[in-house]
Every structure is written in structure tokens, then in C-alpha cells.
Amino acid sequence: MIITELLERNAVLYGEEICLTEINPDIKDCKVSWRDYDLVETNPANKYRRQMTWREFDDKANRLANFLLDRGLRKGQKVAVLLMNCLEWLPVYFGILKMGAIAVPLNYRYTAEEIKYCLDLAECDVLVFGPEFTDRIVAIKDEIPNVKMRLFVGQGRPAFSESYYALTACCSSVNPKISINLTEDAAIYFSSGTTGFPKAILHTHQSLITACEVEMDHHKQERKDVFLCIPPLYHTGAKMHWFGSLMSGSKAVLLRSTAPEIIIKTVSEERVTIVWLLVPWAQDILDAIERGDIRLKDHRLSQWRLMHIGAQPVPPSLIRRWKEYFPDQDYDTNYGLSESIGPGCVHLGIENIHKVGAIGKAGYGWQLRIIDENGEPVEKDNVGELCVKGPGVMKCYYRNPEATASVLKDGWLLTGDMARADKEGFIYLVDRKKDVIISGGENLYPVQIENFLRDYHAVKDVAVIGIPDKRLGEIAAAIIEIKPGFTCTEKEILQFSEGLPRYKRPKKIIFEEIPRNPTGKIEKPLLRERHCGLNLVEAQTEG
């Protein structure tokens, strides 16, 4: 079975039930249905609250698939998707898959130059984009001649594009019934690009159905569940967690806000049972509760059964705080990469709350091991590189055989993450391999220092980076973001750091906002550029 068949099953079994609700708090006091967008391009596509049934979802996907086929697109060609989270996003994605093309989601933060780079690298034939990106597409429209079709989703269609609404509305809603098997290519996702331009990660239909099975096994979604999706759908994490809703035929809510008050309000009003948060959002919710901005007694939250976090290491102190306010909730964390079709290749499990701080053990259908620089397994409690193996590993980095060969070894994916396993086999992330700080011959793992510093009452967020030092090569610098309404001094942080072994204590303290990407990861290359001024190795050897 492929994932488009799950959509078709849901359309038959639960056709008139709401499957997706889009909530955009920037637009007030306006409720419209999905049907309002069938033919009228002049209607705004960003209303406050829109809904869609399973049958409408499947119909929309079929209409796009048939339109692309009518225009001469064939299996294996690539269709890029550049949209903010909206009700159109998933039907567009599934329409691409239904006609056998390869879906290519793009990061909504990409610059015009990065968009062009990704379109060229993935050899895209079609671009589906929204109004937020018009200016960026205008800047490159004459430099992407291979993108022969540009479909616009929204109001104010630019002259160089065609209307997604008008064109697909005239097409058949009948399943095109293109034969597709699990080994065929399905999607290209892009790496975060933290070390230069992003790499194109090619996945098959096997990877996508694997993500569905993994998510269902880990979080046991039922028909009565309601999943709140806040992170961007272009990323594997958000979409693969939503696959649990697809598998169970249950409802999901797409929320276009990360404001803590709005998240809690949405959970209450939409009767949400499962929420996937990023570390900063969970912390913001807790801070808002403690400030009195959120009064839990004013909301209906008893149905909220599970909060899980992924995409980055989770400070144990955060979960201890969370459980103080939500003692009856289950907690879970998942680890994954875009190269392993998102979260789930390592999984803590709700039954292992006593192991908070670990990312868990091998996920459903996955294997893992930790190896040294020679590729040999390390002993328990020793640090090495985490490797994973399973049916969701990428096929390759598209058009980059050298990069592929560097991370795929006999079916094993080298993650680039340094980790250790305790005596019970639970895996703890230590740091990214490239983020390890070597100070005076000692390896310092920033995540360990960051987790310690986050326990200080005035600290909202922390990032530890290496900065050049003539004597030690590198020293650890702690960039610290203070909670609103609090004050903090360098002396306070240094005194608190005395709880760390001497060699792990940060030698420099910098107070400023911590930059994070849309999936919650700290943008350490940006911080290194800001505070080192140039490549660290060059800085160490300069002069």
C-alpha cells in the first residue's frame, strides 16, 4: 500500500467528516468553507478558519493530478511546492503523488537565490507557490526556464503564473489510477543547509508509508484523536507526524501561530488531544503560565493526552517543568533526520518518562548503532557517531553521489550526531559532530552545557559555540537569551556555571536573542559567523 491509497480509503469510509481545519489568527471573524475556493480566484485564501472533509481532500488531490496529466506531465517529473501552512498544502502534495510525479517541498524562508538553486538541483518542471513568495519568484522568473508551469495559490495572481483554483476546478475529481509501487521515487526534501546550500534528499514511496507505520505505532492514534500541527509542512517532521492522522482517519488542525496563548486556546476550542511542540514553544507556554498570561483553569484541556517534542535535543529541566502543570499528560520524544524520513528512527516511548533526557531506543522497524571513527561499535557510555538503518532511509542525495557515499554505508545512514548509549540501551544525544568544541585537547559537547545553563531561573534560551582562542584553539562561548521581565549578569551565569566541571564552563558570556530556524533548531552557523567573523578553522590559524 502507498499513502495515496490511505487517503482514498478515508474518503470512502469517512467522506463527510472534517479531516483538516486551518486556523489563521491574523485574519479575524471570518469563517468560510473549502468550497468557497473552487472557482473564485478573487476570494482571499487566508481566512481565519477553513475546513475540509476527507472527500474534498481526495477530490482536490485528484483534480490536481488530472490537471498535471492533461498538461503532459508524466511520472518521475518534479513539482515544487512553496506554500505557507494552509488548507491547500496537503491536497497539492497528494495530487503530485497520485499522478506519479515527485513532490519537492521548499522551505518558506529560502531567499530567491536559494529557491532558484533548489529548483535547478531538483530539476523541477512545475512550481506551485503562494502570494507570500511572489516577490522572490519575480526576482528569478527569467532564470528558471526549465520551470515551464507556475501555478499560483491565492489572491492577486502575478501575470507570469496561472491560477491553481480556476484550472484545477475544471478537472475531473476521479482518481487517475496511475500505477505506482513502493520502490518508485516519491519526494525530494532539502537538508537545512547549515553548512552551505542544502542537499536534495530523495525518498521513495516506501519511505512515506514507513513514516505512517512508525507514527501510528509510536503514538497510537485513534479516530477520536485531534492532532495540532504548528511546524511547517515543507519539513518532514510536521508532515510525518500528521501521517498518524492519515493512518487513523482522524482530524488535524493546522495552526498558523506560535503564540502560547493561541496554542492553548486552540487546544481548548478544537478539543485537541495530541500536540507536537518545539522546545522554544513549550518554554514559551510555561513562561506564559508562570507570568499569569495563561490561566489553565479557563481552558478545556482534560482531553489533551500527549505532548511530544522533536527536531532538537530536549532539556530534561523543561519536561520536569511541563509535568508540574500537566501531570496527567503523556510525554514522548522522537529523533530523526530528513534523510531518515523525519522523526521516529529513534523513539523514547511514553512508558519511559523516567528516561527523560534520552532520545530513546530504535524506533518501530529501525536498527541503530554507535560507532567510532573507524566504523567500529563503541562500548556502552562511550561517545560515538549514531547510525540508523531501516526502510525509511533515503535513496540518495539527488545528483550528489559523493555526498551520498559519505553518509550511506552498507545501508546504514551516518547521522552526523554524536551520541552514547547507557547500560539499558537508551540513546543520549551528545551533540552534532560538526558542533563539538575542542578546547585545549578536550572535547566539549555544547548540548550538555546548554542543558545545564537552561536550569538557571532567568534563562530563556542558550546556544554554546566555539570561538577562536590563541592558547586553547577554541573556548566555549555561551549566547544567552533572558526571559522577558528578568535581568541577569555575566557574573551570575559564571557563578551558576561553577556547578559544571571546570573544563566545561563557558569562558565567554554573550547576551542576545537566540536565532532558530522554522523547525526549532538553533542556527549555530549564523552565531559562529556573527561572533567569529569568519570560518573557525581560518580564525584559529590566522596569523
C-alpha positions in Angstrom: 0.0 0.0 0.0 1.1 3.6 -0.7 0.0 6.6 1.2 -2.4 7.9 -1.5 -4.4 4.7 -1.0 -4.8 5.7 2.6 -6.3 9.0 1.5 -8.7 7.1 -0.9 -9.7 4.7 1.9 -10.5 7.6 4.2 -12.6 9.4 1.5 -14.7 6.2 1.2 -15.1 5.4 4.9 -15.2 8.9 6.4 -16.0 11.1 3.4 -18.2 13.8 5.1 -16.1 14.1 8.2 -13.8 17.0 8.7 -10.2 15.9 8.3 -8.3 19.3 8.3 -9.0 22.7 9.9 -6.8 25.7 9.1 -6.7 28.4 11.7 -5.0 31.7 10.9 -5.4 34.1 13.8 -4.1 37.0 11.7 -7.5 37.1 10.0 -10.4 37.8 12.4 -14.1 37.0 12.5 -14.4 35.2 9.1 -15.4 31.6 8.6 -15.6 30.1 5.1 -15.6 26.6 3.8 -13.2 24.9 1.4 -15.9 25.1 -1.3 -15.6 28.9 -1.5 -12.2 28.5 -3.2 -13.3 26.2 -6.1 -13.7 28.8 -8.8 -13.3 32.3 -7.5 -9.7 33.4 -7.5 -10.5 36.8 -6.2 -11.6 35.4 -2.9 -8.8 35.7 -0.3 -7.2 32.3 0.5 -6.2 33.2 4.1 -9.4 33.4 6.0 -9.4 32.9 9.8 -10.9 29.4 9.8 -11.4 26.9 7.0 -12.3 23.3 7.0 -12.1 20.3 4.6 -13.6 16.9 4.6 -11.8 13.7 3.6 -13.8 13.5 0.4 -13.0 17.1 -0.5 -9.3 16.4 0.2 -9.3 13.4 -2.1 -11.2 15.3 -4.8 -8.8 18.2 -4.7 -5.8 15.8 -5.0 -7.4 14.0 -7.9 -8.2 17.3 -9.7 -4.6 18.5 -9.5 -3.3 15.0 -10.6 -5.6 15.1 -13.6 -4.7 18.7 -14.5 -1.0 17.9 -14.5 -1.5 14.8 -16.6 -3.7 16.8 -19.0 -0.8 19.3 -19.3 1.5 16.5 -20.3 3.4 16.0 -17.1 4.5 12.4 -16.6 5.7 10.0 -13.9 9.1 10.9 -12.4 8.9 14.7 -13.2 9.2 17.1 -10.3 6.7 19.5 -8.9 8.0 22.1 -6.3 5.7 23.3 -3.5 6.3 26.7 -2.0 3.4 27.5 0.3 2.9 28.6 3.9 0.9 26.1 6.0 -2.6 26.2 4.6 -5.5 24.0 3.6 -4.2 23.7 0.1 -0.8 22.3 1.1 -1.6 18.6 1.6 -4.0 18.2 -1.3 -1.3 19.7 -3.6 1.2 17.2 -2.2 -1.1 14.2 -2.6 -2.1 15.3 -6.1 1.5 15.3 -7.1 2.0 11.8 -5.7 -1.2 10.5 -7.2 0.0 11.1 -10.8 3.4 9.6 -10.1 5.4 12.8 -10.1 7.9 13.7 -7.4 6.9 16.3 -4.8 9.6 18.8 -3.9 8.6 20.9 -0.8 10.6 24.1 -0.4 11.5 26.0 2.8 9.4 29.1 3.1 12.4 31.0 4.4 14.5 30.4 1.3 15.8 33.5 -0.4 15.2 34.0 -4.2 18.7 32.6 -4.8 18.1 29.5 -2.7 14.8 28.9 -4.4 16.5 29.0 -7.8 19.2 26.7 -6.6 16.8 24.1 -5.3 14.6 24.3 -8.4 17.6 23.7 -10.6 19.2 21.0 -8.4 15.9 19.0 -8.2 15.2 19.6 -12.0 11.7 20.9 -11.3 9.2 21.2 -14.1 6.4 22.8 -12.2 6.3 25.3 -9.3 3.2 25.7 -7.1 3.5 28.9 -5.0 1.6 31.3 -2.8 1.3 35.1 -2.6 3.9 35.4 0.2 6.6 34.4 -2.3 5.6 36.5 -5.4 8.5 39.0 -5.0 11.1 36.2 -4.6 9.7 34.4 -7.7 9.6 37.7 -9.7 13.4 38.1 -8.9 14.2 34.7 -10.5 11.4 34.0 -13.0 13.7 34.7 -16.0 16.4 32.5 -14.6 14.4 29.3 -14.2 13.5 28.4 -17.8 13.1 24.7 -17.0 10.1 25.5 -14.7 7.6 25.7 -17.5 4.5 25.8 -15.4 3.9 28.1 -12.4 0.7 27.6 -10.5 -0.4 30.4 -8.1 -2.4 29.6 -5.0 -4.0 32.7 -3.6 -5.2 36.2 -4.3 -3.5 38.7 -6.6 -2.1 36.3 -9.2 1.0 37.6 -11.0 0.9 37.7 -14.8 3.6 35.2 -15.2 1.6 32.4 -13.4 -1.7 30.5 -13.8 -4.5 30.1 -11.3 -4.4 26.9 -9.3 -8.0 27.4 -8.3 -9.5 28.1 -11.7 -7.6 25.4 -13.6 -8.0 22.5 -11.2 -11.7 23.3 -10.6 -12.4 22.3 -14.2 -10.6 19.0 -14.0 -12.0 15.6 -13.1 -12.2 14.6 -9.5 -11.9 10.9 -10.4 -8.8 9.0 -9.3 -6.4 8.9 -12.3 -5.3 5.4 -11.2 -1.7 5.7 -12.1 0.2 2.5 -11.2 2.8 3.3 -8.6 4.9 0.9 -6.5 6.8 1.3 -3.3 10.2 1.3 -4.9 9.4 4.4 -7.1 10.7 7.8 -6.3 8.1 10.0 -4.3 9.6 13.1 -2.9 12.7 15.3 -2.6 13.3 17.1 0.7 16.1 19.5 1.3 18.6 19.5 4.2 18.7 22.5 6.4 21.6 23.9 4.5 23.5 24.8 7.7 26.8 24.1 6.0 26.1 25.8 2.7 23.4 25.3 0.1 21.0 22.5 1.0 21.3 19.0 -0.3 18.4 17.3 -2.1 17.2 14.2 -0.3 15.4 11.6 -2.5 12.8 9.3 -0.9 10.7 6.5 -2.3 7.1 5.7 -1.6 8.4 3.0 0.8 9.8 5.8 2.9 6.5 7.6 3.1 4.4 4.6 4.1 7.1 3.7 6.6 6.6 7.1 8.3 2.9 6.4 8.6 3.5 3.0 10.2 6.1 4.3 12.6 4.0 7.2 13.7 1.0 5.0 14.3 3.0 2.5 16.3 4.6 5.2 18.5 1.6 7.4 19.3 -1.3 5.0 18.8 -3.6 7.5 17.1 -7.3 6.7 17.1 -10.3 8.0 15.2 -11.2 10.2 18.2 -7.8 11.9 18.3 -7.2 15.5 17.1 -3.6 16.4 16.1 -2.4 20.0 16.3 0.2 20.8 13.6 2.1 24.0 14.1 5.5 23.4 12.4 5.9 24.0 8.6 4.5 21.3 6.4 7.5 21.5 4.0 9.6 19.8 6.7 9.4 16.0 7.1 8.8 16.4 10.9 5.4 18.0 10.7 4.1 16.0 7.8 5.3 12.7 9.1 3.6 13.3 12.5 0.4 14.2 10.6 0.7 10.8 8.8 -0.6 9.3 12.1 -3.9 11.2 11.4 -3.9 9.9 7.9 -3.4 6.4 9.0 -6.1 6.5 11.7 -8.6 8.7 9.7 -8.6 11.3 12.4 -8.8 15.1 12.4 -5.9 17.5 12.4 -5.7 21.3 12.9 -3.2 23.5 11.0 -2.4 26.5 13.3 -0.6 29.4 11.8 0.7 30.9 15.1 3.3 30.0 17.7 1.9 32.4 20.3 1.5 30.4 23.6 -2.0 31.9 24.4 -3.2 31.0 20.9 -1.8 27.4 21.1 -3.6 26.8 24.4 -6.8 28.5 23.1 -6.8 26.3 20.0 -6.2 23.1 22.0 -9.2 24.0 24.2 -11.6 25.1 21.4 -10.7 22.4 18.9 -10.6 19.6 21.5 -7.0 18.7 20.6 -5.6 15.5 22.0 -2.1 15.4 20.6 0.4 18.3 20.2 3.8 18.3 18.7 5.9 21.2 20.0 9.3 22.5 19.5 11.5 23.4 22.6 11.0 27.2 22.3 7.2 26.9 22.0 6.9 24.6 25.1 9.1 27.0 27.0 7.0 30.0 25.9 3.9 28.2 27.1 5.4 27.5 30.5 6.7 31.1 30.8 3.2 32.5 29.9 1.6 30.3 32.6 4.1 31.4 35.2 3.6 35.1 34.3 -0.2 34.6 34.5 -0.8 35.4 30.9 -2.4 31.9 30.5 -4.8 30.6 33.2 -5.2 26.9 32.7 -8.5 26.8 34.6 -10.0 29.0 31.8 -9.5 26.3 29.2 -10.7 22.8 28.5 -7.6 20.7 28.4 -8.5 17.4 30.0 -8.7 15.7 26.6 -5.1 16.6 25.8 -3.4 13.2 26.2 0.0 13.6 24.6 2.7 16.3 24.2 5.7 15.3 22.2 8.8 17.2 21.2 11.3 16.6 18.5 13.7 18.2 16.0 16.3 19.0 18.6 17.7 17.9 22.0 15.2 18.3 24.8 16.4 19.7 28.1 15.2 17.5 31.0 14.5 20.6 33.1 11.9 21.6 30.5 10.0 18.4 30.8 10.1 18.5 34.6 8.6 21.9 34.5 6.0 20.8 32.0 4.9 17.9 34.1 4.3 20.2 37.1 1.5 21.9 35.1 0.3 18.9 33.0 0.8 15.9 35.3 -1.7 13.7 33.6 -0.3 14.1 30.1 1.9 11.6 28.4 5.2 12.8 27.1 7.3 11.5 24.3 10.2 12.5 22.1 11.3 11.3 18.7 14.5 11.7 16.9 15.1 11.7 13.1 16.5 13.4 10.1 15.2 14.3 6.7 17.5 11.6 5.5 15.5 9.1 7.6 12.1 10.5 6.5 11.8 12.6 9.6 11.0 11.6 13.2 10.8 8.1 14.6 14.0 6.2 13.8 14.8 6.7 17.5 11.9 6.9 19.9 11.7 7.4 23.7 8.2 5.9 24.3 5.6 7.3 26.6 6.3 4.4 29.0 9.9 5.7 29.5 9.2 9.0 31.2 11.8 8.1 33.8 14.4 8.3 31.0 13.7 12.0 30.1 16.9 13.4 28.5 17.4 10.3 26.4 16.1 10.2 22.8 15.2 6.5 23.3 15.8 3.3 21.5 15.4 2.1 17.9 12.0 3.1 16.6 9.5 0.8 15.0 11.2 -1.1 12.2 14.6 0.6 12.7 18.0 -0.5 13.8 20.8 1.6 15.3 24.4 1.5 16.4 27.0 3.9 17.7 30.4 3.8 16.0 33.9 5.2 16.4 36.0 7.0 13.7 37.0 3.5 12.4 33.4 2.4 12.0 33.6 0.0 14.9 30.9 -0.1 17.6 31.8 1.7 20.8 31.2 0.4 24.4 28.2 1.5 26.4 28.5 5.0 27.8 31.2 5.9 25.3 30.6 8.6 22.7 30.5 7.9 19.0 28.5 8.7 15.9 24.9 7.5 15.7 24.0 5.4 12.7 20.5 4.2 11.7 19.2 1.6 9.3 15.6 0.9 8.2 13.0 1.1 5.4 12.8 4.9 5.7 16.4 5.7 4.9 16.8 8.0 1.8 17.6 6.6 -1.6 20.4 9.1 -2.1 21.3 12.8 -2.2 19.9 13.6 -5.6 22.7 14.3 -8.2 25.3 14.2 -5.5 27.0 10.7 -5.4 30.0 11.9 -3.4 27.8 13.2 -0.5 25.7 10.1 -0.7 28.7 7.8 -0.4 29.9 9.8 2.6 26.8 9.0 4.7 25.4 5.7 3.3 27.5 2.7 4.3 26.0 -0.8 3.5 22.5 0.5 4.2 23.5 2.4 7.3 22.9 6.1 7.5 25.6 8.1 9.3 23.7 10.8 11.1 26.5 13.2 12.0 25.2 13.2 15.6 27.4 12.2 18.5 25.6 10.0 21.0 26.1 7.5 23.7 24.0 4.5 25.0 23.5 3.8 28.7 23.6 0.3 30.1 19.9 -0.2 29.4 20.4 0.7 25.8 18.8 4.2 25.8 20.5 6.7 23.5 21.5 10.1 24.6 22.4 12.8 22.1 25.7 14.5 22.9 26.0 16.9 20.0 26.3 17.4 16.3 29.7 16.1 15.1 30.5 19.4 13.5 29.5 21.4 16.6 31.9 19.6 19.0 34.3 22.2 20.6 37.9 21.1 21.0 39.4 23.2 23.7 43.0 22.5 24.8 42.6 18.9 23.6 39.3 18.3 25.5 36.1 17.6 23.6 33.3 19.8 24.8 29.7 19.0 23.8 27.6 22.2 23.7 24.3 20.4 24.3 25.5 19.3 27.7 26.5 22.8 28.7 23.3 24.3 27.2 21.1 21.9 29.2 22.9 22.9 32.4 22.5 26.6 31.8 18.8 26.4 30.9 18.2 25.4 34.6 19.0 29.0 35.7 15.8 30.8 36.5 16.4 33.8 34.3 17.5 32.0 31.2 15.0 31.5 28.3 17.4 30.0 25.7 21.0 29.1 25.3 23.4 28.4 22.5 27.0 27.4 23.1 29.5 27.7 20.3 33.3 27.6 19.9 35.2 30.8 19.3 38.9 31.0 18.5 41.5 31.3 21.2 45.2 31.6 20.6 46.2 29.4 23.5 43.5 26.7 23.6 42.4 26.7 19.9 38.7 27.2 20.9 36.9 28.2 24.0 33.2 27.8 24.8 31.0 30.9 24.5 27.5 30.9 25.8 25.0 33.0 24.0 22.1 33.6 26.4 18.6 34.9 25.8 17.0 36.2 29.0 13.3 35.7 29.9 11.1 38.7 29.5 10.9 40.7 32.7 14.1 39.2 34.1 17.6 40.6 34.4 20.8 38.7 34.5 24.5 39.5 34.6 27.6 37.7 33.3 28.8 37.3 36.9 25.6 35.4 37.8 26.0 33.0 34.9 29.6 32.4 35.6 28.8 31.7 39.3 26.0 29.3 38.3 28.4 27.6 35.8 30.6 26.5 38.8 28.3 23.6 39.0 29.9 22.2 35.8 33.3 20.6 35.7 35.9 23.3 35.3 36.8 22.4 31.7 33.1 22.6 30.6 32.4 26.0 32.0 31.9 28.7 29.3 34.7 31.2 29.1 32.6 34.0 27.5 29.0 35.1 28.1 27.1 37.0 25.4 23.5 38.2 26.0 21.3 38.3 22.8 18.4 36.6 21.2 18.9 33.0 20.0 18.1 32.6 16.3 16.2 29.4 15.5 15.0 28.1 12.1 11.4 27.1 11.4 11.9 23.6 12.8 13.3 25.0 16.1 17.0 24.2 15.6 19.5 26.8 16.8 21.2 28.5 13.8 24.7 28.0 15.1 26.4 28.7 11.8 24.8 32.2 11.9 26.1 32.6 15.5 29.6 31.5 14.6 29.6 33.9 11.6 28.4 36.7 13.9 30.8 36.1 16.7 33.9 34.6 14.9 33.6 36.8 11.9 35.0 34.0 9.6 35.4 30.3 9.4 36.6 29.0 12.8 39.5 27.0 11.4 40.6 30.0 9.5 40.3 32.1 12.6 42.4 29.6 14.6 45.2 29.6 12.1 45.1 33.2 11.1 48.4 35.0 11.6 
